[in-house]
Amino acid sequence: MASKNRSMLERSYIIGKDCTLHARPAAALLKIAKTHGCEVSLKTTKGWEKAGIMNLLLLKTTPGIKITLRADGGSEEECLAAIRLLLEGV
């Protein structure tokens, strides 16, 4: 089995007062990941799950809620920075 030499980046975010993860922001988050060549996972009560549109919508986020995301591959740092701007409503 091949080992991974690269590390994944993980960040936690507080959902901003002007953002909830309904369909449009969830799709924007996935587009950011794709643009940066990353696979994004989210931490749930069940562990880490791929951040697909349904998983993001099922979070039922509201402003002030903390979520944790992990990016793997591509431009991870830039990907998570762009996601931060989206989620925190900057």
Backbone bond lengths (Angstrom), bond angles and torsions (degrees), N, CA, C in turn:
res aa  C-N    CA-C-N  psi(-1)  N-CA   C-N-CA  omega(-1)  CA-C   N-CA-C  phi
1 M - - - 1.450 - - 1.527 108.82 -
2 A 1.320 116.11 131.07 1.464 121.23 -179.68 1.519 109.87 -75.07
3 S 1.320 115.92 139.91 1.462 119.14 178.65 1.520 109.63 -96.76
4 K 1.301 115.79 150.49 1.460 121.22 177.51 1.518 108.30 -86.24
5 N 1.319 115.99 127.11 1.457 120.04 177.34 1.521 111.87 -93.49
6 R 1.293 116.88 -14.74 1.459 119.95 -178.72 1.524 109.85 -95.57
7 S 1.297 114.76 155.53 1.462 118.57 -179.91 1.513 109.57 -107.35
8 M 1.303 115.55 156.21 1.457 122.06 176.12 1.523 107.84 -93.66
9 L 1.305 115.74 151.47 1.457 120.33 175.42 1.519 108.98 -102.98
10 E 1.301 115.22 142.22 1.464 121.80 -178.22 1.520 108.63 -129.51
11 R 1.334 115.64 135.41 1.462 120.84 178.84 1.524 109.72 -140.67
12 S 1.328 115.11 148.43 1.457 121.04 173.59 1.524 108.29 -109.11
13 Y 1.314 115.45 144.92 1.454 121.67 -176.59 1.522 109.76 -133.22
14 I 1.308 115.53 147.96 1.459 121.67 170.91 1.523 105.89 -101.63
15 I 1.326 117.10 124.37 1.460 121.11 -179.96 1.530 108.62 -64.30
16 G 1.317 115.78 127.70 1.466 121.82 -177.32 1.522 113.19 -70.19
17 K 1.323 115.50 164.96 1.467 120.27 -176.48 1.521 112.89 -65.12
18 D 1.333 117.24 -22.30 1.458 120.69 -178.75 1.528 113.12 -104.26
19 C 1.335 117.65 17.70 1.462 119.48 -175.20 1.526 111.22 -136.47
20 T 1.286 115.90 133.41 1.462 123.14 164.43 1.510 105.65 -133.30
21 L 1.306 117.83 156.09 1.467 119.67 -176.95 1.516 111.00 -90.06
22 H 1.322 115.74 67.09 1.458 119.37 170.62 1.525 106.60 -84.66
23 A 1.305 118.39 -172.16 1.471 122.50 -169.32 1.534 113.83 -55.83
24 R 1.306 118.39 -46.32 1.468 119.69 -174.85 1.530 112.69 -66.48
25 P 1.347 120.35 -50.52 1.468 119.28 177.74 1.535 112.66 -65.64
26 A 1.327 117.38 -33.73 1.470 119.73 177.84 1.522 110.17 -63.63
27 A 1.319 116.55 -43.46 1.466 120.86 177.52 1.530 110.35 -64.70
28 A 1.324 117.63 -38.01 1.468 121.44 178.61 1.529 110.33 -64.55
29 L 1.322 117.35 -40.07 1.458 121.52 178.02 1.526 110.30 -60.87
30 L 1.316 117.14 -45.17 1.463 121.02 179.57 1.528 111.38 -66.76
31 K 1.317 117.02 -34.50 1.464 120.77 177.44 1.525 110.66 -66.80
32 I 1.321 116.51 -39.71 1.471 121.03 176.14 1.527 109.40 -59.08
33 A 1.321 116.61 -47.58 1.469 120.86 -179.99 1.528 110.64 -59.01
34 K 1.312 116.49 -45.65 1.469 120.85 -178.93 1.527 110.99 -64.34
35 T 1.328 116.55 -42.98 1.461 121.60 179.72 1.527 111.36 -58.88
36 H 1.328 116.69 -36.57 1.461 121.75 -178.22 1.533 112.51 -92.50
37 G 1.323 117.50 3.44 1.463 121.07 177.76 1.514 113.91 68.12
38 C 1.332 116.39 32.81 1.465 121.33 -177.17 1.521 111.68 -114.24
39 E 1.315 114.64 152.00 1.457 120.89 166.93 1.524 105.93 -102.38
40 V 1.306 116.53 127.02 1.461 121.23 -177.15 1.524 109.00 -108.45
41 S 1.337 115.00 134.41 1.460 121.86 176.26 1.515 108.36 -119.48
42 L 1.325 115.98 154.51 1.451 119.71 177.49 1.518 109.95 -124.11
43 K 1.321 114.55 146.85 1.455 121.05 -179.00 1.518 108.46 -87.14
44 T 1.330 115.28 124.43 1.457 121.17 177.95 1.520 108.85 -122.08
45 T 1.296 116.34 -178.75 1.465 119.58 177.10 1.529 111.37 -66.34
46 K 1.325 117.33 -18.67 1.463 122.44 178.72 1.529 112.51 -91.61
47 G 1.322 118.19 -4.11 1.463 122.19 -176.17 1.514 109.90 116.04
48 W 1.321 117.19 -152.76 1.462 122.18 -178.50 1.516 110.13 -89.21
49 E 1.331 116.42 131.97 1.460 122.29 178.54 1.519 109.23 -131.75
50 K 1.325 115.95 146.39 1.458 120.35 176.97 1.526 109.04 -58.62
51 A 1.317 116.02 137.23 1.465 121.17 -178.55 1.524 109.51 -82.42
52 G 1.319 115.77 81.66 1.458 121.56 173.56 1.513 109.21 -94.51
53 I 1.303 115.98 168.72 1.463 120.41 -176.18 1.531 111.54 -57.16
54 M 1.315 117.74 -43.59 1.474 119.88 -178.47 1.522 111.86 -67.88
55 N 1.340 117.67 -41.15 1.461 119.94 178.26 1.529 111.28 -62.08
56 L 1.322 116.74 -39.20 1.467 119.68 178.78 1.521 111.56 -67.89
57 L 1.322 116.61 -41.44 1.467 119.87 179.99 1.524 111.53 -67.54
58 L 1.319 117.06 -34.40 1.465 120.40 -179.13 1.524 113.49 -71.70
59 L 1.337 117.46 -13.40 1.469 119.89 176.96 1.522 112.15 -64.62
60 K 1.320 116.28 -28.00 1.470 121.78 -178.77 1.528 110.56 49.30
61 T 1.323 114.39 55.65 1.460 119.75 -177.90 1.522 111.85 -73.28
62 T 1.297 114.30 151.53 1.455 122.73 173.95 1.526 107.25 -133.92
63 P 1.315 118.22 159.11 1.459 119.64 178.45 1.529 111.62 -53.35
64 G 1.328 115.16 137.82 1.459 122.00 179.28 1.514 114.30 94.22
65 I 1.329 118.01 -12.15 1.466 121.89 179.26 1.522 109.69 -76.28
66 K 1.322 117.03 141.18 1.458 122.04 178.15 1.530 108.99 -96.48
67 I 1.342 116.07 131.55 1.463 120.46 172.68 1.522 108.21 -127.24
68 T 1.323 115.58 152.63 1.461 121.47 179.72 1.515 108.60 -119.77
69 L 1.334 115.23 129.05 1.455 122.15 179.95 1.515 109.90 -122.08
70 R 1.323 114.93 153.68 1.457 122.35 177.93 1.521 107.38 -130.06
71 A 1.340 117.09 133.45 1.464 122.27 177.32 1.518 108.87 -114.32
72 D 1.331 115.31 140.43 1.457 121.16 -179.55 1.520 109.18 -136.18
73 G 1.325 116.54 128.70 1.459 121.88 177.35 1.512 111.86 90.73
74 G 1.314 115.56 162.30 1.462 120.55 175.50 1.514 113.10 60.90
75 S 1.304 116.16 -143.27 1.470 123.75 -178.17 1.523 109.02 -95.18
76 E 1.318 116.07 75.74 1.469 121.75 -173.55 1.524 113.01 -59.11
77 E 1.317 116.54 -47.93 1.469 120.74 -176.85 1.530 110.74 -61.35
78 E 1.326 116.52 -46.48 1.465 120.90 179.71 1.523 111.27 -65.94
79 C 1.313 116.31 -38.14 1.462 121.62 178.61 1.528 110.56 -60.55
80 L 1.326 116.67 -50.71 1.461 120.12 -177.80 1.526 111.87 -68.60
81 A 1.327 117.39 -30.41 1.470 119.98 176.36 1.534 110.22 -67.08
82 A 1.332 116.72 -41.12 1.471 120.15 178.86 1.526 110.68 -67.95
83 I 1.323 117.10 -38.07 1.463 120.99 177.47 1.527 110.27 -64.83
84 R 1.332 116.61 -38.76 1.478 119.95 177.28 1.520 110.66 -58.23
85 L 1.334 116.68 -45.18 1.467 120.01 179.68 1.521 110.95 -60.74
86 L 1.327 117.07 -40.00 1.459 121.52 178.67 1.534 111.43 -64.97
87 L 1.331 116.48 -50.52 1.463 120.93 -173.37 1.523 113.92 -73.29
88 E 1.310 115.67 -34.14 1.461 118.62 -177.95 1.522 111.64 -87.92
89 G 1.338 116.20 -0.55 1.458 120.32 175.79 1.502 114.16 67.92
90 V 1.332 116.29 30.48 1.469 121.16 -179.04 1.514 110.38 -78.56
